[in-house]
Amino acid sequence: VAARTALWLDGWHVSLWLVPFWFGVLVALAWGLRWIVRVEPMISGSGIPQTELALKGRLTFRWWRVLLAKFAGSWLALFGGLALGREGPSIQMGGAVGAGFDALWRPGGEERLLTENPYVVAGAVAGLAAAFGAPVAGVLFAFEEMRCPRVPSLIVIACTAAIGAHIMVFGVFGMGRILPFASFVTPALADFWIVAAQGLFFGVLGVMYNHTLLWLHDVEARQTLIPDHWRALPPLLFAGLAALFLPLLVGGGENLIIFVGEKPVAIGALVLLLVLKYLFAQYSTVAAIPGGLLMPILCLGALWGRTWAELGVAVFSPAGMLSPDIAQPWVLFGMVAYFAATVRAPLTGIALVTEMSGAYTCLPGSLLAGYVAAAVANGLRCPPIYDSLKARIRL
């Protein structure tokens, strides 16, 4: 959605009337987003913490309200070009659909406990599998991140839901791989110490991401300059400027990942893209705006990974220790390591990036980078980002 919006705005310098028109649309979107969140507070943010709390029996919701409001709110946020993903909304909407099936087969009131409910688990798994085209990652997410009980019946249900979602998006809707990186080749075994060092460094970067995100949420919530019903306007205005002058920044970041994975990029341009995307991705999450975190996290991991590769080539290539021709795999390792450090679900991150890219030859490096990054983040005693966000939800 965001990419199509940026494409539509591409000719703004010829049709100048597009600029005031689009910023007027963004003002309307800001008001609409805050109104939707006030009507149904359960849809705020990615929706994954709410779904996890519901599965723990600590939260109830009206499934049809969450489904409709989350669809509308996340679509508006993506249409506005915010740096948010579709996977969080897909998981929450999938869980809401599962709660709807549960209400259909076991009537008992709209708002009842959904503790370890298999329908909700199946819906959440299908949502992630469909959003990323990654059925294995969808199943792993349920048991590694959402911490569902590892009982045979629930494993079978989760696998069935993931396979069904995969068949729909690939067989019926014709969706292909999100990232065309299947040709990436893993580094030589002698360079794997650099992969371990990357995991070590990215573990620290993931902790920094979690801390700055929560700090920004606190600062934005305490500010009194912007009225509550206009709190979504500043990030939307940022998105409007990005769409006009640097369209690669808008949206969750799929196009930016492909760009840094396939194109030659100067180190100065990489640093600029990294700084702007980091600020934009974090600022897009304020004001309880509905939208996912996972794709922006992967995008930042790709940017950090390409920067790491360029610096590594500059330092080690003259000594013959790192080939300048294989900088691409470090983008994948960066995505895995950054995901593992922030979300603290390394297996899910490894499966997710591998399925999205098709780069199965890079799997050994992904395993090493992901587990080292997760171990470093745990050693620094930083909670996973979704645990921190769950703790902030008023029950």
Phi and psi in degrees as a GROMACS rama.xvg file:
@    title "Ramachandran Plot"
@    xaxis  label "Phi"
@    yaxis  label "Psi"
@TYPE xy
-63.3456  -38.8024  ALA-2
-64.5395  -39.2019  ALA-3
-67.7302  -37.0335  ARG-4
-62.3054  -45.5133  THR-5
-62.9168  -37.8297  ALA-6
-64.9172  -40.3109  LEU-7
-63.8078  -34.768  TRP-8
-84.5878  -1.25395  LEU-9
-59.7055  -29.9372  ASP-10
-96.0885  27.1537  GLY-11
-63.5578  -30.7733  TRP-12
-70.5417  -16.3026  HIS-13
-92.2664  -44.1061  VAL-14
-107.73  85.1086  SER-15
-64.2114  -20.8184  LEU-16
-63.2461  -20.6444  TRP-17
-62.8105  -31.4831  LEU-18
-65.8382  -57.4264  VAL-19
-64.1427  -33.4662  PRO-20
-62.3094  -46.8988  PHE-21
-66.962  -39.5606  TRP-22
-69.1146  -29.1168  PHE-23
-64.9764  -39.9026  GLY-24
-62.1775  -40.2664  VAL-25
-64.616  -36.4702  LEU-26
-62.6592  -43.992  VAL-27
-64.1442  -39.9642  ALA-28
-62.5837  -40.0298  LEU-29
-60.2795  -45.0302  ALA-30
-66.0117  -42.9144  TRP-31
-63.7901  -40.2545  GLY-32
-63.8585  -44.9257  LEU-33
-66.0026  -35.4083  ARG-34
-65.377  -44.1811  TRP-35
-63.3243  -42.0195  ILE-36
-67.0818  -36.0014  VAL-37
-67.5765  -36.6848  ARG-38
-68.2273  -41.4559  VAL-39
-134.733  86.2832  GLU-40
-61.7155  -19.1758  PRO-41
-64.1605  -16.8864  MET-42
-90.9959  1.06684  ILE-43
-63.7705  146.27  SER-44
68.5959  -151.542  GLY-45
-73.4963  -32.7078  SER-46
96.6216  -14.4041  GLY-47
-67.1794  -44.4906  ILE-48
-58.9632  -39.8669  PRO-49
-63.5449  -41.6444  GLN-50
-64.6901  -40.8962  THR-51
-64.8496  -41.2448  GLU-52
-65.4151  -37.6545  LEU-53
-63.3421  -40.1138  ALA-54
-70.3294  -20.3559  LEU-55
-88.9183  -0.0879745  LYS-56
76.6861  19.4132  GLY-57
-104.291  -0.651522  ARG-58
-150.757  140.347  LEU-59
-122.157  158.689  THR-60
-156.797  159.481  PHE-61
-88.9531  112.165  ARG-62
-59.7331  -40.6552  TRP-63
-71.2064  -34.1751  TRP-64
-67.9278  -44.0747  ARG-65
-63.4605  -42.4557  VAL-66
-61.1523  -50.2099  LEU-67
-68.3812  -45.5947  LEU-68
-68.4192  -39.3585  ALA-69
-66.6115  -40.4193  LYS-70
-61.7715  -48.3553  PHE-71
-65.7306  -46.6155  ALA-72
-65.7862  -46.0165  GLY-73
-69.1224  -33.881  SER-74
-65.6171  -42.115  TRP-75
-63.4317  -41.0184  LEU-76
-64.2276  -42.3253  ALA-77
-69.3191  -38.3247  LEU-78
-62.0592  -34.8515  PHE-79
-74.1641  -6.92271  GLY-80
88.6796  10.8205  GLY-81
-64.2498  151.102  LEU-82
-81.3901  69.439  ALA-83
-129.321  157.091  LEU-84
-102.373  171.135  GLY-85
-98.6877  -8.36762  ARG-86
-72.3075  -39.9234  GLU-87
-61.2763  -52.2022  GLY-88
-57.2043  -38.1898  PRO-89
-63.6276  -39.6162  SER-90
-66.2387  -45.7462  ILE-91
-67.8284  -41.5722  GLN-92
-66.4572  -37.4688  MET-93
-62.553  -42.4064  GLY-94
-62.9675  -37.2834  GLY-95
-66.1895  -40.1719  ALA-96
-62.3777  -41.4618  VAL-97
-61.1596  -40.887  GLY-98
-63.7872  -33.8918  ALA-99
-64.626  -42.1373  GLY-100
-64.6853  -38.3828  PHE-101
-62.1097  -42.3444  ASP-102
-66.1628  -31.7343  ALA-103
-70.106  -42.9664  LEU-104
-87.0443  -25.3117  TRP-105
-132.755  75.3147  ARG-106
-58.1262  139.983  PRO-107
179.336  29.2356  GLY-108
103.597  150.589  GLY-109
-72.0638  -38.4726  GLU-110
-114.34  90.5421  GLU-111
-129.347  165.558  ARG-112
-66.0707  140.185  LEU-113
-120.056  36.6685  LEU-114
-57.7733  120.03  THR-115
50.5802  34.4658  GLU-116
-69.1518  123.218  ASN-117
-65.4141  -30.8722  PRO-118
-66.3242  -42.1523  TYR-119
-67.3006  -42.264  VAL-120
-59.6419  -46.9634  VAL-121
-60.5725  -42.5374  ALA-122
-64.7623  -41.2043  GLY-123
-65.6747  -42.573  ALA-124
-61.6362  -45.862  VAL-125
-62.1934  -36.514  ALA-126
-62.3946  -46.2908  GLY-127
-68.8512  -41.7653  LEU-128
-60.4581  -39.1402  ALA-129
-73.9816  -40.4627  ALA-130
-64.4519  -37.9668  ALA-131
-107.266  -7.1803  PHE-132
64.0838  40.016  GLY-133
-137.31  82.6049  ALA-134
-65.8052  -38.9019  PRO-135
-64.4304  -42.7349  VAL-136
-62.9965  -35.8189  ALA-137
-60.843  -44.3936  GLY-138
-66.2799  -45.9554  VAL-139
-62.4523  -36.6371  LEU-140
-59.8336  -38.5978  PHE-141
-63.2317  -36.6  ALA-142
-99.9899  -24.3789  PHE-143
-92.0332  -46.4571  GLU-144
-90.2804  -48.9826  GLU-145
-80.4229  -11.0344  MET-146
56.1743  43.8536  ARG-147
-71.3282  151.68  CYS-148
-60.6259  135.656  PRO-149
-88.0524  66.6961  ARG-150
-102.67  149.13  VAL-151
-54.7626  -41.8551  PRO-152
-63.072  -41.963  SER-153
-72.2161  -33.9167  LEU-154
-63.9888  -43.392  ILE-155
-63.5461  -42.6511  VAL-156
-62.5296  -45.0748  ILE-157
-63.3472  -43.3712  ALA-158
-64.1845  -40.7807  CYS-159
-63.1707  -43.2716  THR-160
-63.8925  -41.9317  ALA-161
-64.7126  -42.6774  ALA-162
-65.1971  -42.2938  ILE-163
-60.6359  -44.1333  GLY-164
-64.421  -40.067  ALA-165
-63.6575  -42.2516  HIS-166
-62.7413  -40.6138  ILE-167
-64.8786  -50.3175  MET-168
-73.5964  -33.0246  VAL-169
-91.3055  -42.6236  PHE-170
-83.6446  -40.0512  GLY-171
-90.8387  -49.5551  VAL-172
-91.1143  -8.36322  PHE-173
70.6948  26.4091  GLY-174
-72.316  132.803  MET-175
-98.0256  -171.715  GLY-176
-63.233  139.904  ARG-177
-69.1704  -38.6973  ILE-178
-117.203  120.016  LEU-179
-84.3289  61.4257  PRO-180
-113.111  21.1929  PHE-181
-62.823  -22.8453  ALA-182
-84.8746  -2.23745  SER-183
-61.9378  139.66  PHE-184
-112.771  137.182  VAL-185
-69.4456  149.699  THR-186
-64.0248  164.766  PRO-187
-64.4839  151.629  ALA-188
-57.3217  -31.8737  LEU-189
-66.2198  -19.3048  ALA-190
-94.1916  4.03085  ASP-191
-70.2908  -18.2758  PHE-192
-66.3639  -28.5061  TRP-193
-71.4543  -33.7623  ILE-194
-63.2134  -44.416  VAL-195
-62.8877  -40.5811  ALA-196
-64.2887  -36.3266  ALA-197
-63.4868  -44.0569  GLN-198
-59.9115  -40.8257  GLY-199
-60.5904  -49.0136  LEU-200
-67.2453  -40.0155  PHE-201
-72.633  -23.7404  PHE-202
-61.5108  -41.1032  GLY-203
-66.6925  -41.9205  VAL-204
-62.8034  -38.1593  LEU-205
-65.0582  -40.1395  GLY-206
-62.5377  -41.4453  VAL-207
-61.2192  -41.2981  MET-208
-59.6886  -48.2356  TYR-209
-60.7603  -44.6939  ASN-210
-66.0444  -43.9891  HIS-211
-68.8454  -34.2892  THR-212
-63.8014  -47.5472  LEU-213
-67.2389  -38.7276  LEU-214
-61.7105  -43.2173  TRP-215
-64.2315  -39.9449  LEU-216
-60.4315  -42.7869  HIS-217
-64.8072  -44.7275  ASP-218
-63.0493  -44.8911  VAL-219
-66.5015  -37.8858  GLU-220
-68.4333  -28.7437  ALA-221
-85.0858  -17.9574  ARG-222
-66.8652  148.017  GLN-223
-120.543  0.0539143  THR-224
-70.1839  -41.1811  LEU-225
-99.5987  125.732  ILE-226
-59.7693  154.563  PRO-227
-57.052  -41.2409  ASP-228
-75.8002  -3.47806  HIS-229
-117.327  15.533  TRP-230
-65.6096  -24.0719  ARG-231
-82.8229  -7.1488  ALA-232
-69.3777  -46.3903  LEU-233
-55.9717  -48.5185  PRO-234
-64.1609  -31.1899  PRO-235
-69.2035  -36.9394  LEU-236
-65.5179  -38.787  LEU-237
-59.2214  -43.1148  PHE-238
-63.2131  -37.6292  ALA-239
-63.2283  -43.5336  GLY-240
-65.2013  -39.8127  LEU-241
-63.5286  -40.9387  ALA-242
-62.6929  -31.4704  ALA-243
-80.3201  -41.0907  LEU-244
-110.692  -24.4954  PHE-245
-148.011  74.149  LEU-246
-59.4085  -22.5939  PRO-247
-60.3893  -21.7737  LEU-248
-78.2338  -24.3847  LEU-249
-73.861  154.364  VAL-250
79.0005  -174.828  GLY-251
-64.5981  -35.3229  GLY-252
127.813  9.62147  GLY-253
-56.9625  -47.5409  GLU-254
-64.3419  -35.3794  ASN-255
-69.5142  -37.9173  LEU-256
-61.3268  -46.0173  ILE-257
-62.5246  -39.52  ILE-258
-61.2971  -50.3495  PHE-259
-74.9328  -18.5365  VAL-260
-83.543  -23.5949  GLY-261
-117.806  -25.6728  GLU-262
-101.518  150.382  LYS-263
-71.6654  126.929  PRO-264
-130.095  130.172  VAL-265
-68.6657  149.698  ALA-266
-61.2617  -35.9196  ILE-267
-64.3054  -41.8225  GLY-268
-65.705  -37.8761  ALA-269
-61.2651  -46.4071  LEU-270
-62.5837  -41.862  VAL-271
-62.4181  -47.3662  LEU-272
-61.1853  -40.8098  LEU-273
-63.6522  -47.8001  LEU-274
-63.1291  -47.526  VAL-275
-66.7832  -42.0059  LEU-276
-67.0363  -37.8835  LYS-277
-60.9328  -49.6831  TYR-278
-64.0859  -44.5865  LEU-279
-66.584  -43.2165  PHE-280
-63.3887  -40.3646  ALA-281
-74.1878  -39.4553  GLN-282
-69.2278  -25.3987  TYR-283
-68.9205  -15.1054  SER-284
-92.9959  -3.55307  THR-285
-75.8395  173.034  VAL-286
61.2579  25.4057  ALA-287
57.7051  27.2662  ALA-288
-64.2053  129.593  ILE-289
-71.5261  129.684  PRO-290
165.506  156.485  GLY-291
-86.4861  157.01  GLY-292
-100.632  -22.9184  LEU-293
-67.1686  -45.4083  LEU-294
-65.0738  -43.9157  MET-295
-59.7658  -36.0342  PRO-296
-62.6947  -44.3024  ILE-297
-63.3265  -38.4339  LEU-298
-64.3955  -44.7379  CYS-299
-63.721  -38.047  LEU-300
-61.6317  -38.6505  GLY-301
-65.9696  -42.0737  ALA-302
-64.7752  -45.5084  LEU-303
-61.7431  -40.0874  TRP-304
-64.2589  -42.5278  GLY-305
-67.8158  -37.4988  ARG-306
-62.9553  -43.2582  THR-307
-58.9783  -42.583  TRP-308
-63.7311  -45.0217  ALA-309
-64.5398  -40.8864  GLU-310
-67.4055  -39.9432  LEU-311
-63.7367  -42.0033  GLY-312
-62.9464  -42.4643  VAL-313
-63.0657  -35.0498  ALA-314
-85.6541  -45.633  VAL-315
-100.009  -21.8983  PHE-316
-60.9957  -40.7468  SER-317
-59.7987  -26.572  PRO-318
-90.2335  3.38478  ALA-319
74.5875  20.1278  GLY-320
-96.845  -14.5109  MET-321
-149.502  122.986  LEU-322
-74.7892  133.338  SER-323
-72.8498  -7.80817  PRO-324
-88.6839  -6.97324  ASP-325
-125.281  50.2553  ILE-326
-75.1675  -20.6445  ALA-327
-63.5786  -43.0429  GLN-328
-57.8109  -26.5243  PRO-329
-67.5368  -21.888  TRP-330
-65.3758  -45.823  VAL-331
-65.2438  -44.2208  LEU-332
-61.7594  -36.2171  PHE-333
-64.5573  -41.5372  GLY-334
-62.0511  -46.4544  MET-335
-63.5068  -48.1733  VAL-336
-65.1076  -41.6001  ALA-337
-66.9459  -41.2291  TYR-338
-61.6185  -47.2293  PHE-339
-62.6495  -36.4525  ALA-340
-74.104  -37.5762  ALA-341
-83.141  -46.7319  THR-342
-88.9263  -25.4155  VAL-343
64.6075  42.216  ARG-344
-133.084  74.3925  ALA-345
-62.724  -40.7394  PRO-346
-61.4895  -42.9447  LEU-347
-62.0403  -44.5857  THR-348
-62.472  -41.8077  GLY-349
-62.9784  -48.7985  ILE-350
-64.3859  -40.3717  ALA-351
-61.754  -52.2688  LEU-352
-66.2333  -37.7802  VAL-353
-65.6895  -43.4276  THR-354
-69.7898  -38.4794  GLU-355
-65.2399  -34.2585  MET-356
-100.088  -29.6131  SER-357
76.3597  9.89677  GLY-358
-87.8906  71.4515  ALA-359
-70.8992  -23.1072  TYR-360
-68.8609  -18.0844  THR-361
-89.2459  4.08309  CYS-362
-59.7584  -43.434  LEU-363
-58.7119  -43.675  PRO-364
-65.2193  -36.9722  GLY-365
-63.5854  -41.6036  SER-366
-59.6192  -46.8171  LEU-367
-65.0166  -49.4694  LEU-368
-63.6249  -42.3245  ALA-369
-64.8111  -46.227  GLY-370
-73.7966  -33.533  TYR-371
-65.4985  -43.8872  VAL-372
-62.4937  -43.0918  ALA-373
-64.7954  -39.7309  ALA-374
-64.805  -40.1188  ALA-375
-64.6784  -45.4305  VAL-376
-62.5956  -39.5429  ALA-377
-65.4326  -40.3324  ASN-378
-63.7115  -29.3669  GLY-379
-83.6889  2.80462  LEU-380
58.499  39.4107  ARG-381
-99.561  121.7  CYS-382
-64.1233  152.07  PRO-383
-57.7837  149.841  PRO-384
-61.1434  -38.2106  ILE-385
-72.5437  -29.6852  TYR-386
-64.813  -41.7055  ASP-387
-64.5227  -40.7475  SER-388
-70.031  -35.175  LEU-389
-62.3536  -39.0141  LYS-390
-65.4479  -18.2247  ALA-391
-94.0056  -4.29382  ARG-392
-82.1604  129.289  ILE-393
-80.7735  117.641  ARG-394
